[in-house]
Amino acid sequence: MNTREPIIQEPEQPRPEASSPQASEFEEPGFEASEPEATRRAAGGSESSRANRGWWDRNADDYQVEHGTFLGDDRFVWCPEGLDEIEAELLGPMEDLKDKDVLEIGAGAAQCSRWLAAQGARPVALDLSHRQLQHALRIGADSVRLVEADATALPFADGSFDLACSAYGALPFVAEPVTVLREVRRVLRPGGRFVFSVTHPVRWAFPDEPGPEGLSVASSYFDRTPYVEQDEDGNAVYVEHHRTVGDRVRDVVAGGFRLIDLVEPEWPAWNTQEWGGWSPLRGNLIPGTAIFVCERSETGAPPAGGRGRD
């Protein structure tokens, strides 16, 4: 697929001062940041949720400074490769978005929701992180409803939305993805579409490095042990969960959806940026993102609740 080239040169911006309304309000007095230990170990649902809420609250300011220009204030970018919904139309034709109720999960600063509103949709931007939603308010959320909640327990009535989307939100960070999928299915109307992007599962076998050191397999693709960053007391401060491609497909089906497309964006020539382990070098050789396009199944509806495979 083609992509519209965004501005990718990031402006020089200092870290906010303590008195600034953008300064982090989550550091306790006398707090000194120490480098967390990276490990692979079991991490359940409550630990993952608590750790990731705290991580995004602490790091939202830096994230928006570093990636805000690439993401834009009102663009819908699916992934670091730069695939743009304005051309991909994974949610359907642009003209059909008008008057649609759309739920964005893991919305961050609500850039995607703001774009949806510009197309005439009625978006709701949901995120676990209070600080990320503060950035949504800073940019402007007059046309977007903001909701702070966990994706495993969506605070909406059954059949509230026509569409749902998630660009790297929630699903990589939860221990029980089927719970999220069943919740999304519950709040969608019959025939509703859910599109979500995640780190491509094959990436888990490689080091998370953008250069040549990230091109050699370092671990088993089939090792589903979560990646955990923990403090000196062993408390998780960041958790990400690995699923194979087969796991993701089975999760989609178990969640009550029908998979209608699996998109693996290629790295475009215009994109010269590095974003964590994403880079032109790696992007031209291995996939970095997987986008699952799903529709609500009306047969064999799953029961409420349930667990995904850990």
C-alpha positions in Angstrom: 0.0 0.0 0.0 1.1 3.6 -0.6 1.4 6.0 2.3 1.1 9.7 2.5 4.4 11.2 3.6 4.2 13.1 6.8 6.6 15.6 8.3 9.1 13.4 10.2 11.6 16.0 11.3 11.0 16.4 15.0 11.3 20.0 16.5 13.8 20.7 19.2 11.7 20.9 22.4 13.0 21.1 26.0 11.5 18.9 28.7 8.7 20.8 30.5 9.6 22.6 33.7 8.0 21.6 36.9 5.8 24.6 36.9 4.5 23.9 33.3 1.0 22.4 32.8 2.7 19.8 30.7 5.2 18.7 33.3 4.8 15.3 34.8 2.8 15.2 38.0 3.4 11.6 38.8 6.9 11.8 40.3 7.0 11.8 44.1 9.2 14.2 46.0 12.7 13.0 46.2 12.1 10.4 43.4 15.2 9.4 41.5 14.7 7.4 38.4 16.8 4.2 38.1 17.2 2.0 35.1 14.8 -0.9 35.3 15.9 -4.4 34.8 14.7 -6.1 31.6 13.7 -9.7 31.9 11.3 -12.4 30.6 8.9 -13.7 33.3 5.2 -14.4 33.9 3.0 -11.4 34.4 -0.7 -11.6 35.0 -3.5 -9.2 34.1 -3.6 -7.0 37.1 0.2 -6.6 37.3 0.4 -5.8 33.6 -2.4 -3.2 33.8 -0.9 -1.5 36.9 2.6 -1.4 35.4 1.6 -0.1 32.0 -0.7 2.5 33.4 2.2 3.9 35.4 4.6 3.6 32.5 2.5 5.6 30.2 1.7 8.2 32.8 5.4 8.7 33.5 6.5 8.6 29.8 3.6 10.4 28.0 5.4 13.7 27.9 8.5 12.3 26.4 6.5 10.2 24.0 4.5 13.2 22.6 7.7 15.3 22.3 9.6 12.5 20.4 6.8 11.3 18.2 4.2 14.1 18.1 5.2 15.5 14.8 5.2 12.1 13.0 1.8 11.3 14.5 0.4 14.7 13.8 -2.4 16.3 15.8 -5.2 15.0 13.6 -3.8 12.2 11.4 -4.6 8.5 11.6 -1.3 6.6 11.4 -1.4 2.9 12.0 2.2 2.2 12.6 5.9 3.4 12.6 6.0 2.4 8.9 3.7 5.4 8.3 0.6 3.6 6.9 -2.1 6.2 6.9 -5.9 5.5 7.1 -6.6 8.2 4.5 -5.1 5.8 1.9 -5.4 2.4 3.5 -9.2 2.7 4.3 -9.0 -0.3 6.6 -12.1 1.0 8.5 -13.9 1.3 5.2 -14.3 4.1 2.6 -13.8 7.5 4.0 -17.2 8.7 2.9 -18.9 6.0 4.9 -17.4 7.2 8.2 -19.8 10.1 8.4 -22.2 9.7 11.4 -20.6 6.5 12.5 -20.0 5.9 16.3 -16.3 4.9 16.6 -14.4 3.7 19.6 -10.6 4.2 19.6 -8.8 1.9 22.2 -5.4 3.0 23.5 -6.0 6.4 21.9 -3.0 8.3 23.5 -3.5 11.9 22.6 -6.5 11.1 20.4 -4.8 11.9 17.1 -6.7 9.2 15.3 -10.0 10.1 16.9 -9.5 13.8 15.9 -9.0 12.6 12.3 -12.2 10.5 12.5 -14.1 13.5 13.8 -13.0 15.5 10.8 -14.6 12.9 8.6 -17.9 13.4 10.3 -17.7 10.4 12.7 -18.5 10.5 16.4 -15.4 9.1 18.0 -14.7 8.2 21.6 -11.1 8.0 22.6 -10.3 5.6 25.4 -7.0 5.2 27.2 -5.6 3.6 30.4 -3.3 6.6 30.9 -4.5 9.8 32.6 -1.5 11.6 31.3 -2.0 10.6 27.7 -5.5 11.9 27.8 -4.2 15.2 29.3 -2.2 15.6 26.1 -5.4 15.0 24.2 -6.9 17.9 26.0 -3.8 20.0 25.4 -4.1 19.5 21.6 -7.8 20.0 21.7 -10.7 17.5 22.1 -13.8 19.6 21.4 -15.0 17.0 18.9 -13.9 13.9 20.7 -15.2 12.3 23.9 -12.3 11.2 26.2 -12.7 8.2 28.5 -10.1 6.9 31.0 -10.6 3.1 31.4 -9.1 -0.3 31.0 -9.8 -2.1 27.7 -10.6 -5.3 29.5 -13.7 -3.7 31.1 -15.2 -1.2 28.6 -17.6 1.2 30.3 -20.1 1.2 27.5 -23.5 -0.4 26.8 -23.9 -3.3 24.4 -24.1 -2.2 20.8 -22.8 1.3 21.3 -20.5 1.6 18.3 -20.4 0.9 14.6 -16.6 0.7 14.4 -13.6 0.2 16.7 -9.9 0.7 16.1 -6.6 0.5 18.0 -3.3 1.6 16.7 -0.8 -0.2 19.0 -3.2 0.3 21.9 -4.0 -2.1 24.7 -3.6 -5.5 22.9 0.2 -5.7 23.1 0.1 -4.9 26.8 -2.7 -7.2 28.2 -2.2 -10.7 29.5 -5.7 -11.8 28.3 -6.3 -10.4 24.8 -9.5 -12.5 24.3 -11.1 -10.6 27.1 -10.4 -7.3 25.2 -11.7 -8.8 22.0 -14.9 -10.0 23.6 -15.5 -6.6 25.2 -15.0 -4.9 21.9 -17.4 -7.3 20.2 -19.9 -6.6 23.0 -19.9 -2.9 22.4 -20.1 -3.2 18.6 -23.3 -3.3 16.7 -24.0 -6.3 14.4 -21.7 -6.2 11.4 -19.3 -3.9 13.2 -15.6 -3.8 12.3 -12.6 -3.8 14.6 -9.2 -3.0 13.2 -6.1 -3.2 15.4 -2.3 -3.0 14.8 0.4 -4.7 17.0 4.1 -5.4 16.8 4.5 -8.1 14.1 4.9 -11.4 16.1 8.1 -12.3 14.1 9.8 -9.3 15.6 9.9 -11.1 19.0 12.6 -13.4 17.8 15.0 -10.5 17.0 16.7 -8.0 19.4 14.8 -4.7 19.6 17.6 -2.8 17.8 17.3 -0.7 14.6 20.8 -1.5 13.3 22.6 -4.6 12.1 22.6 -6.1 15.6 18.8 -6.4 15.3 18.9 -8.7 12.2 20.0 -11.9 13.9 17.5 -14.2 15.6 18.2 -14.1 19.3 15.3 -16.0 20.9 12.6 -18.5 20.1 9.6 -17.1 18.2 7.5 -19.6 20.1 8.6 -18.4 23.6 5.5 -16.5 24.8 7.1 -15.4 28.1 6.2 -11.7 28.6 8.8 -9.0 28.3 9.0 -7.3 31.7 10.9 -4.3 33.0 11.0 -4.3 36.8 12.4 -2.1 39.6 14.9 -3.2 42.2 12.2 -4.7 44.3 11.0 -6.9 41.4 7.9 -4.9 40.8 6.9 -4.7 37.1 7.0 -1.1 35.7 6.4 -2.1 32.0 5.0 -5.3 30.5 4.5 -6.5 26.9 3.0 -9.8 25.9 4.0 -11.9 22.9 1.6 -13.8 20.7 2.4 -15.7 17.6 0.5 -15.1 14.4 -1.5 -18.2 15.0 -2.3 -17.1 18.5 -3.6 -13.7 17.3 -5.8 -15.4 14.7 -7.2 -17.8 17.3 -7.7 -14.9 19.7 -9.7 -13.1 17.0 -12.0 -16.1 16.4 -12.3 -16.8 20.2 -13.3 -13.2 20.7 -16.2 -13.5 18.4 -14.8 -12.0 15.2 -14.2 -13.0 11.6 -10.7 -12.2 10.2 -11.1 -10.5 6.8 -7.6 -9.2 6.2 -4.1 -9.3 7.7 -2.0 -6.3 6.6 1.8 -6.3 6.9 2.9 -2.8 5.9 6.1 -2.5 3.9 8.6 0.2 4.8 8.2 3.1 2.4 11.2 4.8 0.7 10.3 8.3 2.2 10.5 7.1 5.8 14.0 7.6 7.1 13.2 7.7 10.8 14.2 5.2 13.5 11.5 4.5 16.1 12.8 2.1 18.8 13.6 -1.1 16.9 11.8 0.1 13.7 14.2 1.5 11.0 14.6 1.5 7.2 17.3 -1.2 7.5 15.1 -3.6 9.3 11.8 -2.5 7.7 13.2 -3.5 4.2 13.9 -7.0 5.4 11.4 -8.1 8.0 7.9 -7.0 8.9 7.5 -4.7 11.9 3.7 -4.4 12.2 0.7 -6.6 11.8 -2.8 -5.1 11.3 -5.8 -7.3 11.9 -9.0 -6.3 10.1 -11.9 -8.1 11.8 -15.7 -8.1 11.6 -18.1 -9.0 14.4 -19.3 -12.6 13.9 -23.0 -13.2 14.3 -22.6 -17.0 14.6 -21.3 -18.8 17.6 -21.2 -15.7 19.8 -18.8 -16.2 22.7 -19.9 -16.1 26.3 -19.1 -13.0 28.4 -15.6 -13.0 30.0 -13.1 -15.7 29.4 -9.4 -15.9 29.2 -6.8 -15.7 26.4 -3.8 -17.9 26.3 -0.9 -16.6 28.5 
